């Protein structure tokens, strides 16, 4: 399962990288290929390429706010999850998202 996503919090200094790292680490543990782009005060960090978007099964938006560049995900299933939940329970988030996407197929 290939997953791309964006993490973003209001300041973009703490929760943004924490969520990205937690989701990527959980993805490795579960056998998923996960790449999370961080959007915050430093701009876009670990930016997702169009090739990565095209190869992804779905997009995970770990944010409660507006993010930039959503148009590149057009046509892909998008799931929005509270960023704090992604930090506290990243494995559960990934499992639920994968389950939701597989039900849509």
N, C-alpha and C positions, 0 to 999 in steps of 0.2 A: 504494500500500500504506500503510495507516494502522497505526501501531504505538504502543502505550502501554507504559509499564513503570515499574519501581521500581529505583532504585539504593540500596544500603545496605551500609555497612561497620560494624565494631564501634564505632568512635568517631563515625563520621558527619561527620568534619571534612575529610578530604582525598580519599580514594578515592571517596566518595559523589558529590560534585560533579564530580570529574574524569571519572568514568564517564558521568554524565548528559550533560555537555558533549560528550564524545567521541562518544557514540552519536547525539546530536542533530545534531552537525556532520556525521558520516558519513551520517546519514539524508538530510540536505539534498543532499550530494554524489551520493548514489545515487538521488535522486528520491523518497524515502519521506517521509511525514509522521510524524515521531517526536516524542513527548513523554514525558519521563522525570521521574517524581516522585522527589524525594530524601527519604529517611528517615534521620534521625540525631539528633544531640544538639540540633538546632534544631527537632525535630519533623518535620512534613511540609512540604516546600518544593515549590512548583510542583505542587500537588495536582491529580490527574486528576479531572475531573468525570465524572458518570455518562453524560452525552451523549458524551464522548470515549471512554469505555469501550465504549458501544454501537456507535460508529462504527468501532472498531478491528478489525483483522483478527486480531491476536493480542497477547498480553501477554508482555513480556520482563522477567524478574526477574534483575537484575544484582546478585546477592547470594549469600552463603553462609550467611546467617543468617535468622532469623524476621523477617517484616515484618508490619505491621498493615494491615488492610483488604483482605485477599485475597478476602473474600466478594463484593466488588463485581465481581470478574472471573469469577464463576461462569458456566460455559457457554462461555467463551472459551478457545482454545488458550493454554496457558501454557508458556513455555520458560525454564528456569533456567540461567544462565551465570555462571561465576566472574567476580567484579567486576574482577579484575586483567586477565583476558582482554579484557574490554570496553574497558579503558583502552588496552591495548597494540595490539589489532587490532579496532577497532570496526566497520570496513567488513566484514571477514571474518565477524564475529559476526552482523551484520545479514543478510548474504547467506545464511549457513547457516541462520539462523532462518527467513527467508522461504522458502527451499528446503524445509525440513522441514514448514512449514505447508502449502505448496502440494502436497506429496506426500500429506498427510492428506485433502485434498479429494476 
